[in-house]
Amino acid sequence: MPAVGMVGLGRMGMGIARSLCRAGFDVHGVDANPARTEAGRRAGVTICARPDELARSCDLIVIMVGFEADVEAVLFGDGGLIPAASDGLIIAIASTVPPTAIKRLGERLAGTGVALVDAPVSRGEAAAADGTLLMFVGGPDAAVAACRPAFESFCSDIVHVGPLGAGQVAKMVSNMILWACLTATVEGLDLAEAMGVDRERLRAALALGSADNWALRTRADERAMLWAEKDLMILLSEADAARRALPLAGALKEAVKALKISRDLPMPD
C-alpha cells in the first residue's frame, strides 16, 4: 500500500502525515488551510486541491477532520472521495464521530467497492508527531490487515476491537474516562493547594500510586480541552439511543463546563 492520502493536516493530521512520510509512504494530502498545506509540502506531502484527487491516486485514505458533517462532506460533497473512488480503495475514519454515524456510512458504501475502516486514535498531538498513537480499529479483518503497515507508521499500539463502529465505541468510552480523570485531577490539585500542599510535589507523588492517570502525567489539565464538549455530547447522545443511563457522564459534562468557565476557556458554538 505505497500511496496514502491524508484529509486534514491540522494538529493530529500533520503528525500522522509526517510519520507516514518518514516510513517511506507516498503521501498525498488535502486541507483548506494554506498554511497547513505549505507545512505539509515542506514535510514531503504531495498537496492536492480536492479530496477526489486523492481517490484517484491513493490506495488508502485517512480522514482526520473535526466533525461528522465534515466527514460527510469529504466523502459525498462536491469534489468528494466517493464519486471518484474505484474498487479496492480503503477509507479510514480517524476522526472522532458517533458510532451510529460510522455504521450509517458503512451501509451507504455497501456494494460500492470501497472498504470503510473505523480508526479513531488516542494519546494526543505529541503522540501523532512521534508516531506513538493508540488506535481503536473497527472493520472487516481483510481491510484492517491491509491498512496495518500504514497504521504502524504512526501508531505504537493498534487494537482491532470489533466490527465497523466498534472503534468509535472504544474511543467514546476512552474519552469519557479521560475527561473524568482530568476534572478529578484538577479538583484534587486545587483542593490540595488550598490546604497548603505544593501542587507540583503532589502531582509527582500521585503519579507513583493508585491515583496515576494519563491526564495527570501529561498535564492535560493545563491545556485548552478543545474537544471535551463534543466528546461528551457524542457519548450522551449514543447512550440515549442505546437506552442507557450514564449519571456520571451527565455530571461530568457540567464539571467540564465549570472548569472551562473558571479558566475563561472558550466554549463551543
Sequence and secondary structure as in RCSB ss.txt:
>XXXX:A:sequence
MPAVGMVGLGRMGMGIARSLCRAGFDVHGVDANPARTEAGRRAGVTICARPDELARSCDLIVIMVGFEADVEAVL
FGDGGLIPAASDGLIIAIASTVPPTAIKRLGERLAGTGVALVDAPVSRGEAAAADGTLLMFVGGPDAAVAACRPA
FESFCSDIVHVGPLGAGQVAKMVSNMILWACLTATVEGLDLAEAMGVDRERLRAALALGSADNWALRTRADERAM
LWAEKDLMILLSEADAARRALPLAGALKEAVKALKISRDLPMPD
>XXXX:A:secstr
  EEEEE  SHHHHHHHHHHHHTT EEEEE S HHHHHHHHHTT EE SSHHHHHHH SEEEE  SSHHHHHHHH
HSTT HHHH  TT EEEE S   HHHHHHHHHHHTTTT EEEE  EESHHHHHHHT EEEEEES HHHHHHHHHH
HTTTEEEEEEEESTTHHHHHHHHHHHHHHHHHHHHHHHHHHHHHTT  HHHHHHHHTTSTT  HHHHHTGGGS  
TTHHHHHHHHHHHHHHTT   HHHHHHHHHHHHHHHHHT     
